[in-house]
């Protein structure tokens, strides 16, 4: 059974999808901690409702963010780190110590609309501006290249006439992110993924 840390920065709907899947017994793992780099976000509330330990390690203006996060992960014997809407780039020190043990969900079909600066609604705005007819989501391992690690799962989502970035974001979450993120975690916990 893997000890999972979920890192968040916002509403935590992806965290919710993971919690639901764990509670249904689909994932052979336990969420041992939810860490937010921002205080007051709704994701922390979701953890509380489900009796999952959580904490805030502020990233803004905090020179000790990396060492504090590392200490917290070690103290909780974390085996797998899941970035679920975590809007902070992890430093090499963490990446090196958790090689192939960190995954992220990105709301596009990588390698489209990804990399530095592509986060949140910006990703969907870029897809609509380009005029692609299909987008989706990707779960991938995290390495030193933003959105550049090995792809684990992808799922396509149709773009419809009249879509706004907000409408598209919601569809991508419902039809892709909330499905492939728990699925990828399940696959890792079941040892079904070959590492690099
Ligand atoms: C998701 O679209 C995720 O892919 C992106 O940020 C959003 C987070 O949403 N990186 P939530 O906090 O999980 O609701």
Boltz pocket constraint, residues with backbone or C-beta under 6 A from the ligand:
constraints:
  - pocket:
      binder: B
      contacts: [[A, 8], [A, 9], [A, 10], [A, 11], [A, 12], [A, 13], [A, 14], [A, 15], [A, 43], [A, 84], [A, 85], [A, 86], [A, 105], [A, 106], [A, 107], [A, 119], [A, 120], [A, 169], [A, 173], [A, 177]]
      max_distance: 6.0
